[in-house]
Amino acid sequence: MPNFEFVKSSYSSGNGECVEVARNIPGTVAVRDSKDTDAPILQLIPGTWTAFLRLVSQHR
């Protein structure tokens, strides 16, 4: 497994209800639940992550 370097969003409220994202591996964006770091990691191609962020930002 790649050595992902996960970070939390600067928008995280600190209540533990957030995700962590790693973008340090070329061609992969990894996402995991910050409450369960041993759970499976979702790995996306960067274009898919960008499309997801675009959709989320339209619904805020």
mmJSON file of the N, C-alpha and C atoms, coordinates in Angstrom:
{"data_MODEL":{"atom_site":{
"group_PDB":["ATOM","ATOM","ATOM","ATOM","ATOM","ATOM","ATOM","ATOM","ATOM","ATOM","ATOM","ATOM","ATOM","ATOM","ATOM","ATOM","ATOM","ATOM","ATOM","ATOM","ATOM","ATOM","ATOM","ATOM","ATOM","ATOM","ATOM","ATOM","ATOM","ATOM","ATOM","ATOM","ATOM","ATOM","ATOM","ATOM","ATOM","ATOM","ATOM","ATOM","ATOM","ATOM","ATOM","ATOM","ATOM","ATOM","ATOM","ATOM","ATOM","ATOM","ATOM","ATOM","ATOM","ATOM","ATOM","ATOM","ATOM","ATOM","ATOM","ATOM","ATOM","ATOM","ATOM","ATOM","ATOM","ATOM","ATOM","ATOM","ATOM","ATOM","ATOM","ATOM","ATOM","ATOM","ATOM","ATOM","ATOM","ATOM","ATOM","ATOM","ATOM","ATOM","ATOM","ATOM","ATOM","ATOM","ATOM","ATOM","ATOM","ATOM","ATOM","ATOM","ATOM","ATOM","ATOM","ATOM","ATOM","ATOM","ATOM","ATOM","ATOM","ATOM","ATOM","ATOM","ATOM","ATOM","ATOM","ATOM","ATOM","ATOM","ATOM","ATOM","ATOM","ATOM","ATOM","ATOM","ATOM","ATOM","ATOM","ATOM","ATOM","ATOM","ATOM","ATOM","ATOM","ATOM","ATOM","ATOM","ATOM","ATOM","ATOM","ATOM","ATOM","ATOM","ATOM","ATOM","ATOM","ATOM","ATOM","ATOM","ATOM","ATOM","ATOM","ATOM","ATOM","ATOM","ATOM","ATOM","ATOM","ATOM","ATOM","ATOM","ATOM","ATOM","ATOM","ATOM","ATOM","ATOM","ATOM","ATOM","ATOM","ATOM","ATOM","ATOM","ATOM","ATOM","ATOM","ATOM","ATOM","ATOM","ATOM","ATOM","ATOM","ATOM","ATOM","ATOM","ATOM","ATOM","ATOM","ATOM"],
"id":[1,2,3,4,5,6,7,8,9,10,11,12,13,14,15,16,17,18,19,20,21,22,23,24,25,26,27,28,29,30,31,32,33,34,35,36,37,38,39,40,41,42,43,44,45,46,47,48,49,50,51,52,53,54,55,56,57,58,59,60,61,62,63,64,65,66,67,68,69,70,71,72,73,74,75,76,77,78,79,80,81,82,83,84,85,86,87,88,89,90,91,92,93,94,95,96,97,98,99,100,101,102,103,104,105,106,107,108,109,110,111,112,113,114,115,116,117,118,119,120,121,122,123,124,125,126,127,128,129,130,131,132,133,134,135,136,137,138,139,140,141,142,143,144,145,146,147,148,149,150,151,152,153,154,155,156,157,158,159,160,161,162,163,164,165,166,167,168,169,170,171,172,173,174,175,176,177,178,179,180],
"type_symbol":["N","C","C","N","C","C","N","C","C","N","C","C","N","C","C","N","C","C","N","C","C","N","C","C","N","C","C","N","C","C","N","C","C","N","C","C","N","C","C","N","C","C","N","C","C","N","C","C","N","C","C","N","C","C","N","C","C","N","C","C","N","C","C","N","C","C","N","C","C","N","C","C","N","C","C","N","C","C","N","C","C","N","C","C","N","C","C","N","C","C","N","C","C","N","C","C","N","C","C","N","C","C","N","C","C","N","C","C","N","C","C","N","C","C","N","C","C","N","C","C","N","C","C","N","C","C","N","C","C","N","C","C","N","C","C","N","C","C","N","C","C","N","C","C","N","C","C","N","C","C","N","C","C","N","C","C","N","C","C","N","C","C","N","C","C","N","C","C","N","C","C","N","C","C","N","C","C","N","C","C"],
"label_atom_id":["N","CA","C","N","CA","C","N","CA","C","N","CA","C","N","CA","C","N","CA","C","N","CA","C","N","CA","C","N","CA","C","N","CA","C","N","CA","C","N","CA","C","N","CA","C","N","CA","C","N","CA","C","N","CA","C","N","CA","C","N","CA","C","N","CA","C","N","CA","C","N","CA","C","N","CA","C","N","CA","C","N","CA","C","N","CA","C","N","CA","C","N","CA","C","N","CA","C","N","CA","C","N","CA","C","N","CA","C","N","CA","C","N","CA","C","N","CA","C","N","CA","C","N","CA","C","N","CA","C","N","CA","C","N","CA","C","N","CA","C","N","CA","C","N","CA","C","N","CA","C","N","CA","C","N","CA","C","N","CA","C","N","CA","C","N","CA","C","N","CA","C","N","CA","C","N","CA","C","N","CA","C","N","CA","C","N","CA","C","N","CA","C","N","CA","C","N","CA","C","N","CA","C","N","CA","C","N","CA","C"],
"label_alt_id":[null,null,null,null,null,null,null,null,null,null,null,null,null,null,null,null,null,null,null,null,null,null,null,null,null,null,null,null,null,null,null,null,null,null,null,null,null,null,null,null,null,null,null,null,null,null,null,null,null,null,null,null,null,null,null,null,null,null,null,null,null,null,null,null,null,null,null,null,null,null,null,null,null,null,null,null,null,null,null,null,null,null,null,null,null,null,null,null,null,null,null,null,null,null,null,null,null,null,null,null,null,null,null,null,null,null,null,null,null,null,null,null,null,null,null,null,null,null,null,null,null,null,null,null,null,null,null,null,null,null,null,null,null,null,null,null,null,null,null,null,null,null,null,null,null,null,null,null,null,null,null,null,null,null,null,null,null,null,null,null,null,null,null,null,null,null,null,null,null,null,null,null,null,null,null,null,null,null,null,null],
"label_comp_id":["MET","MET","MET","PRO","PRO","PRO","ASN","ASN","ASN","PHE","PHE","PHE","GLU","GLU","GLU","PHE","PHE","PHE","VAL","VAL","VAL","LYS","LYS","LYS","SER","SER","SER","SER","SER","SER","TYR","TYR","TYR","SER","SER","SER","SER","SER","SER","GLY","GLY","GLY","ASN","ASN","ASN","GLY","GLY","GLY","GLU","GLU","GLU","CYS","CYS","CYS","VAL","VAL","VAL","GLU","GLU","GLU","VAL","VAL","VAL","ALA","ALA","ALA","ARG","ARG","ARG","ASN","ASN","ASN","ILE","ILE","ILE","PRO","PRO","PRO","GLY","GLY","GLY","THR","THR","THR","VAL","VAL","VAL","ALA","ALA","ALA","VAL","VAL","VAL","ARG","ARG","ARG","ASP","ASP","ASP","SER","SER","SER","LYS","LYS","LYS","ASP","ASP","ASP","THR","THR","THR","ASP","ASP","ASP","ALA","ALA","ALA","PRO","PRO","PRO","ILE","ILE","ILE","LEU","LEU","LEU","GLN","GLN","GLN","LEU","LEU","LEU","ILE","ILE","ILE","PRO","PRO","PRO","GLY","GLY","GLY","THR","THR","THR","TRP","TRP","TRP","THR","THR","THR","ALA","ALA","ALA","PHE","PHE","PHE","LEU","LEU","LEU","ARG","ARG","ARG","LEU","LEU","LEU","VAL","VAL","VAL","SER","SER","SER","GLN","GLN","GLN","HIS","HIS","HIS","ARG","ARG","ARG"],
"label_asym_id":["A","A","A","A","A","A","A","A","A","A","A","A","A","A","A","A","A","A","A","A","A","A","A","A","A","A","A","A","A","A","A","A","A","A","A","A","A","A","A","A","A","A","A","A","A","A","A","A","A","A","A","A","A","A","A","A","A","A","A","A","A","A","A","A","A","A","A","A","A","A","A","A","A","A","A","A","A","A","A","A","A","A","A","A","A","A","A","A","A","A","A","A","A","A","A","A","A","A","A","A","A","A","A","A","A","A","A","A","A","A","A","A","A","A","A","A","A","A","A","A","A","A","A","A","A","A","A","A","A","A","A","A","A","A","A","A","A","A","A","A","A","A","A","A","A","A","A","A","A","A","A","A","A","A","A","A","A","A","A","A","A","A","A","A","A","A","A","A","A","A","A","A","A","A","A","A","A","A","A","A"],
"label_entity_id":["1","1","1","1","1","1","1","1","1","1","1","1","1","1","1","1","1","1","1","1","1","1","1","1","1","1","1","1","1","1","1","1","1","1","1","1","1","1","1","1","1","1","1","1","1","1","1","1","1","1","1","1","1","1","1","1","1","1","1","1","1","1","1","1","1","1","1","1","1","1","1","1","1","1","1","1","1","1","1","1","1","1","1","1","1","1","1","1","1","1","1","1","1","1","1","1","1","1","1","1","1","1","1","1","1","1","1","1","1","1","1","1","1","1","1","1","1","1","1","1","1","1","1","1","1","1","1","1","1","1","1","1","1","1","1","1","1","1","1","1","1","1","1","1","1","1","1","1","1","1","1","1","1","1","1","1","1","1","1","1","1","1","1","1","1","1","1","1","1","1","1","1","1","1","1","1","1","1","1","1"],
"label_seq_id":[1,1,1,2,2,2,3,3,3,4,4,4,5,5,5,6,6,6,7,7,7,8,8,8,9,9,9,10,10,10,11,11,11,12,12,12,13,13,13,14,14,14,15,15,15,16,16,16,17,17,17,18,18,18,19,19,19,20,20,20,21,21,21,22,22,22,23,23,23,24,24,24,25,25,25,26,26,26,27,27,27,28,28,28,29,29,29,30,30,30,31,31,31,32,32,32,33,33,33,34,34,34,35,35,35,36,36,36,37,37,37,38,38,38,39,39,39,40,40,40,41,41,41,42,42,42,43,43,43,44,44,44,45,45,45,46,46,46,47,47,47,48,48,48,49,49,49,50,50,50,51,51,51,52,52,52,53,53,53,54,54,54,55,55,55,56,56,56,57,57,57,58,58,58,59,59,59,60,60,60],
"pdbx_PDB_ins_code":[null,null,null,null,null,null,null,null,null,null,null,null,null,null,null,null,null,null,null,null,null,null,null,null,null,null,null,null,null,null,null,null,null,null,null,null,null,null,null,null,null,null,null,null,null,null,null,null,null,null,null,null,null,null,null,null,null,null,null,null,null,null,null,null,null,null,null,null,null,null,null,null,null,null,null,null,null,null,null,null,null,null,null,null,null,null,null,null,null,null,null,null,null,null,null,null,null,null,null,null,null,null,null,null,null,null,null,null,null,null,null,null,null,null,null,null,null,null,null,null,null,null,null,null,null,null,null,null,null,null,null,null,null,null,null,null,null,null,null,null,null,null,null,null,null,null,null,null,null,null,null,null,null,null,null,null,null,null,null,null,null,null,null,null,null,null,null,null,null,null,null,null,null,null,null,null,null,null,null,null],
"Cartn_x":[0.844,0.0,0.891,0.504,1.28,1.292,2.285,2.401,1.676,0.356,-0.437,-0.168,-0.105,0.046,-1.281,-2.134,-3.479,-3.485,-4.363,-4.584,-6.086,-6.464,-7.865,-8.067,-9.291,-9.645,-9.471,-9.097,-9.022,-10.42,-11.46,-12.836,-13.338,-12.527,-12.924,-13.244,-14.356,-14.783,-14.156,-13.427,-12.778,-13.655,-14.867,-15.777,-15.614,-14.643,-14.392,-15.232,-16.094,-16.974,-16.404,-15.279,-14.695,-13.944,-13.481,-12.667,-11.261,-10.334,-8.96,-8.628,-7.807,-7.456,-5.934,-5.446,-4.017,-3.85,-2.965,-2.698,-1.217,-0.47,0.979,1.438,0.532,0.884,0.4,1.303,0.897,-0.211,-1.216,-2.302,-3.364,-3.27,-4.227,-4.609,-5.897,-6.394,-7.03,-6.511,-7.004,-7.85,-8.973,-9.904,-10.22,-10.228,-10.595,-11.386,-12.066,-12.836,-11.881,-11.902,-10.972,-11.252,-12.471,-12.827,-12.374,-12.137,-11.784,-10.655,-9.468,-8.331,-7.897,-8.434,-8.135,-9.15,-10.184,-11.211,-10.627,-11.324,-10.834,-10.642,-9.702,-9.38,-9.956,-10.664,-11.205,-10.112,-9.768,-8.741,-9.38,-9.182,-9.785,-8.702,-9.047,-8.153,-8.415,-7.421,-7.588,-8.778,-9.085,-10.224,-11.549,-11.684,-12.901,-13.021,-11.916,-11.911,-12.288,-11.735,-12.052,-13.536,-14.105,-15.536,-16.375,-15.99,-16.701,-16.668,-15.501,-15.397,-16.243,-16.273,-17.087,-18.568,-19.033,-20.438,-20.762,-19.869,-20.102,-20.153,-19.274,-19.239,-20.502,-21.165,-22.398,-23.575,-23.467,-24.583,-24.349,-23.458,-23.224,-24.142],
"Cartn_y":[-1.178,0.0,1.243,2.251,3.492,4.159,4.973,5.705,7.046,7.017,8.232,9.172,10.459,11.497,12.243,11.799,12.349,13.67,14.567,15.842,16.066,16.808,17.195,18.562,18.813,20.1,21.214,22.383,23.546,23.963,23.442,23.724,22.764,21.793,20.806,21.504,21.112,21.769,21.149,20.069,19.452,18.502,18.224,17.329,15.871,15.586,14.207,13.745,14.574,14.221,14.769,14.227,14.739,13.629,13.958,13.027,13.593,12.714,13.117,12.785,13.623,13.463,13.448,12.559,12.5,12.689,13.603,13.871,13.758,13.053,12.984,11.87,11.01,9.934,10.347,10.478,10.908,10.028,10.685,9.975,9.431,9.733,9.196,10.256,10.308,11.085,10.067,9.966,8.997,9.711,9.082,9.665,8.606,9.026,8.094,8.819,8.033,8.529,8.83,10.044,10.417,9.698,9.191,8.477,7.028,6.479,5.065,4.93,5.255,5.285,3.903,2.851,1.488,0.978,1.748,1.365,1.461,0.905,1.0,2.451,2.632,3.944,4.013,5.075,5.312,5.985,5.385,5.95,6.374,7.629,8.214,8.75,8.857,9.57,11.064,11.905,13.329,13.977,13.587,14.179,13.889,12.707,12.347,13.175,13.354,14.167,15.61,16.144,17.513,17.662,16.69,16.73,16.661,15.826,15.724,17.072,17.685,18.978,20.044,20.02,20.984,20.82,19.579,19.319,19.721,19.411,19.763,21.279,21.99,23.447,24.105,23.475,24.017,23.86,22.96,22.656,23.131,24.082,24.598,25.731],
"Cartn_z":[0.0,0.0,0.0,-0.78,-0.805,0.574,0.8,2.047,1.913,2.059,1.927,3.095,2.806,3.82,3.914,4.823,4.945,5.714,5.277,5.962,6.08,7.11,7.278,6.641,6.257,5.676,6.706,6.227,7.115,7.576,6.911,7.302,8.376,8.754,9.75,11.065,11.664,12.908,14.146,13.993,15.132,15.92,15.43,16.153,15.734,14.885,14.469,13.303,12.792,11.677,10.373,9.949,8.718,7.995,6.841,6.069,5.977,5.656,5.416,3.969,3.354,1.943,1.811,0.955,0.638,-0.866,-1.228,-2.644,-2.964,-2.113,-2.291,-3.23,-3.684,-4.613,-6.013,-6.978,-8.325,-8.909,-9.492,-10.154,-9.225,-7.926,-6.956,-5.933,-5.631,-4.501,-3.568,-2.356,-1.385,-0.34,0.022,0.988,2.035,3.305,4.371,5.453,6.268,7.397,8.542,9.04,10.1,11.413,11.594,12.825,12.798,11.603,11.472,10.46,10.89,9.963,9.5,10.108,9.655,8.634,8.382,7.415,5.994,5.013,3.63,3.184,2.293,1.729,0.322,0.043,-1.29,-2.115,-3.251,-4.118,-5.438,-5.784,-6.979,-7.904,-9.179,-10.086,-9.877,-10.085,-9.799,-10.499,-11.715,-12.426,-11.742,-11.194,-10.473,-9.195,-8.486,-7.266,-7.587,-8.668,-9.076,-9.397,-10.105,-10.43,-9.156,-8.198,-6.927,-6.197,-6.105,-5.421,-6.096,-7.417,-8.161,-7.815,-7.772,-7.438,-5.999,-5.092,-3.689,-3.515,-4.178,-4.015,-4.582,-5.536,-6.096,-5.151,-4.173,-3.278,-1.856,-1.667,-0.312,-0.025],
"occupancy":[1.0,1.0,1.0,1.0,1.0,1.0,1.0,1.0,1.0,1.0,1.0,1.0,1.0,1.0,1.0,1.0,1.0,1.0,1.0,1.0,1.0,1.0,1.0,1.0,1.0,1.0,1.0,1.0,1.0,1.0,1.0,1.0,1.0,1.0,1.0,1.0,1.0,1.0,1.0,1.0,1.0,1.0,1.0,1.0,1.0,1.0,1.0,1.0,1.0,1.0,1.0,1.0,1.0,1.0,1.0,1.0,1.0,1.0,1.0,1.0,1.0,1.0,1.0,1.0,1.0,1.0,1.0,1.0,1.0,1.0,1.0,1.0,1.0,1.0,1.0,1.0,1.0,1.0,1.0,1.0,1.0,1.0,1.0,1.0,1.0,1.0,1.0,1.0,1.0,1.0,1.0,1.0,1.0,1.0,1.0,1.0,1.0,1.0,1.0,1.0,1.0,1.0,1.0,1.0,1.0,1.0,1.0,1.0,1.0,1.0,1.0,1.0,1.0,1.0,1.0,1.0,1.0,1.0,1.0,1.0,1.0,1.0,1.0,1.0,1.0,1.0,1.0,1.0,1.0,1.0,1.0,1.0,1.0,1.0,1.0,1.0,1.0,1.0,1.0,1.0,1.0,1.0,1.0,1.0,1.0,1.0,1.0,1.0,1.0,1.0,1.0,1.0,1.0,1.0,1.0,1.0,1.0,1.0,1.0,1.0,1.0,1.0,1.0,1.0,1.0,1.0,1.0,1.0,1.0,1.0,1.0,1.0,1.0,1.0,1.0,1.0,1.0,1.0,1.0,1.0],
"B_iso_or_equiv":[0.0,0.0,0.0,0.0,0.0,0.0,0.0,0.0,0.0,0.0,0.0,0.0,0.0,0.0,0.0,0.0,0.0,0.0,0.0,0.0,0.0,0.0,0.0,0.0,0.0,0.0,0.0,0.0,0.0,0.0,0.0,0.0,0.0,0.0,0.0,0.0,0.0,0.0,0.0,0.0,0.0,0.0,0.0,0.0,0.0,0.0,0.0,0.0,0.0,0.0,0.0,0.0,0.0,0.0,0.0,0.0,0.0,0.0,0.0,0.0,0.0,0.0,0.0,0.0,0.0,0.0,0.0,0.0,0.0,0.0,0.0,0.0,0.0,0.0,0.0,0.0,0.0,0.0,0.0,0.0,0.0,0.0,0.0,0.0,0.0,0.0,0.0,0.0,0.0,0.0,0.0,0.0,0.0,0.0,0.0,0.0,0.0,0.0,0.0,0.0,0.0,0.0,0.0,0.0,0.0,0.0,0.0,0.0,0.0,0.0,0.0,0.0,0.0,0.0,0.0,0.0,0.0,0.0,0.0,0.0,0.0,0.0,0.0,0.0,0.0,0.0,0.0,0.0,0.0,0.0,0.0,0.0,0.0,0.0,0.0,0.0,0.0,0.0,0.0,0.0,0.0,0.0,0.0,0.0,0.0,0.0,0.0,0.0,0.0,0.0,0.0,0.0,0.0,0.0,0.0,0.0,0.0,0.0,0.0,0.0,0.0,0.0,0.0,0.0,0.0,0.0,0.0,0.0,0.0,0.0,0.0,0.0,0.0,0.0,0.0,0.0,0.0,0.0,0.0,0.0],
"pdbx_formal_charge":[null,null,null,null,null,null,null,null,null,null,null,null,null,null,null,null,null,null,null,null,null,null,null,null,null,null,null,null,null,null,null,null,null,null,null,null,null,null,null,null,null,null,null,null,null,null,null,null,null,null,null,null,null,null,null,null,null,null,null,null,null,null,null,null,null,null,null,null,null,null,null,null,null,null,null,null,null,null,null,null,null,null,null,null,null,null,null,null,null,null,null,null,null,null,null,null,null,null,null,null,null,null,null,null,null,null,null,null,null,null,null,null,null,null,null,null,null,null,null,null,null,null,null,null,null,null,null,null,null,null,null,null,null,null,null,null,null,null,null,null,null,null,null,null,null,null,null,null,null,null,null,null,null,null,null,null,null,null,null,null,null,null,null,null,null,null,null,null,null,null,null,null,null,null,null,null,null,null,null,null],
"auth_seq_id":[1,1,1,2,2,2,3,3,3,4,4,4,5,5,5,6,6,6,7,7,7,8,8,8,9,9,9,10,10,10,11,11,11,12,12,12,13,13,13,14,14,14,15,15,15,16,16,16,17,17,17,18,18,18,19,19,19,20,20,20,21,21,21,22,22,22,23,23,23,24,24,24,25,25,25,26,26,26,27,27,27,28,28,28,29,29,29,30,30,30,31,31,31,32,32,32,33,33,33,34,34,34,35,35,35,36,36,36,37,37,37,38,38,38,39,39,39,40,40,40,41,41,41,42,42,42,43,43,43,44,44,44,45,45,45,46,46,46,47,47,47,48,48,48,49,49,49,50,50,50,51,51,51,52,52,52,53,53,53,54,54,54,55,55,55,56,56,56,57,57,57,58,58,58,59,59,59,60,60,60],
"auth_comp_id":["MET","MET","MET","PRO","PRO","PRO","ASN","ASN","ASN","PHE","PHE","PHE","GLU","GLU","GLU","PHE","PHE","PHE","VAL","VAL","VAL","LYS","LYS","LYS","SER","SER","SER","SER","SER","SER","TYR","TYR","TYR","SER","SER","SER","SER","SER","SER","GLY","GLY","GLY","ASN","ASN","ASN","GLY","GLY","GLY","GLU","GLU","GLU","CYS","CYS","CYS","VAL","VAL","VAL","GLU","GLU","GLU","VAL","VAL","VAL","ALA","ALA","ALA","ARG","ARG","ARG","ASN","ASN","ASN","ILE","ILE","ILE","PRO","PRO","PRO","GLY","GLY","GLY","THR","THR","THR","VAL","VAL","VAL","ALA","ALA","ALA","VAL","VAL","VAL","ARG","ARG","ARG","ASP","ASP","ASP","SER","SER","SER","LYS","LYS","LYS","ASP","ASP","ASP","THR","THR","THR","ASP","ASP","ASP","ALA","ALA","ALA","PRO","PRO","PRO","ILE","ILE","ILE","LEU","LEU","LEU","GLN","GLN","GLN","LEU","LEU","LEU","ILE","ILE","ILE","PRO","PRO","PRO","GLY","GLY","GLY","THR","THR","THR","TRP","TRP","TRP","THR","THR","THR","ALA","ALA","ALA","PHE","PHE","PHE","LEU","LEU","LEU","ARG","ARG","ARG","LEU","LEU","LEU","VAL","VAL","VAL","SER","SER","SER","GLN","GLN","GLN","HIS","HIS","HIS","ARG","ARG","ARG"],
"auth_asym_id":["A","A","A","A","A","A","A","A","A","A","A","A","A","A","A","A","A","A","A","A","A","A","A","A","A","A","A","A","A","A","A","A","A","A","A","A","A","A","A","A","A","A","A","A","A","A","A","A","A","A","A","A","A","A","A","A","A","A","A","A","A","A","A","A","A","A","A","A","A","A","A","A","A","A","A","A","A","A","A","A","A","A","A","A","A","A","A","A","A","A","A","A","A","A","A","A","A","A","A","A","A","A","A","A","A","A","A","A","A","A","A","A","A","A","A","A","A","A","A","A","A","A","A","A","A","A","A","A","A","A","A","A","A","A","A","A","A","A","A","A","A","A","A","A","A","A","A","A","A","A","A","A","A","A","A","A","A","A","A","A","A","A","A","A","A","A","A","A","A","A","A","A","A","A","A","A","A","A","A","A"],
"auth_atom_id":["N","CA","C","N","CA","C","N","CA","C","N","CA","C","N","CA","C","N","CA","C","N","CA","C","N","CA","C","N","CA","C","N","CA","C","N","CA","C","N","CA","C","N","CA","C","N","CA","C","N","CA","C","N","CA","C","N","CA","C","N","CA","C","N","CA","C","N","CA","C","N","CA","C","N","CA","C","N","CA","C","N","CA","C","N","CA","C","N","CA","C","N","CA","C","N","CA","C","N","CA","C","N","CA","C","N","CA","C","N","CA","C","N","CA","C","N","CA","C","N","CA","C","N","CA","C","N","CA","C","N","CA","C","N","CA","C","N","CA","C","N","CA","C","N","CA","C","N","CA","C","N","CA","C","N","CA","C","N","CA","C","N","CA","C","N","CA","C","N","CA","C","N","CA","C","N","CA","C","N","CA","C","N","CA","C","N","CA","C","N","CA","C","N","CA","C","N","CA","C","N","CA","C","N","CA","C","N","CA","C"],
"pdbx_PDB_model_num":[1,1,1,1,1,1,1,1,1,1,1,1,1,1,1,1,1,1,1,1,1,1,1,1,1,1,1,1,1,1,1,1,1,1,1,1,1,1,1,1,1,1,1,1,1,1,1,1,1,1,1,1,1,1,1,1,1,1,1,1,1,1,1,1,1,1,1,1,1,1,1,1,1,1,1,1,1,1,1,1,1,1,1,1,1,1,1,1,1,1,1,1,1,1,1,1,1,1,1,1,1,1,1,1,1,1,1,1,1,1,1,1,1,1,1,1,1,1,1,1,1,1,1,1,1,1,1,1,1,1,1,1,1,1,1,1,1,1,1,1,1,1,1,1,1,1,1,1,1,1,1,1,1,1,1,1,1,1,1,1,1,1,1,1,1,1,1,1,1,1,1,1,1,1,1,1,1,1,1,1]
}}}
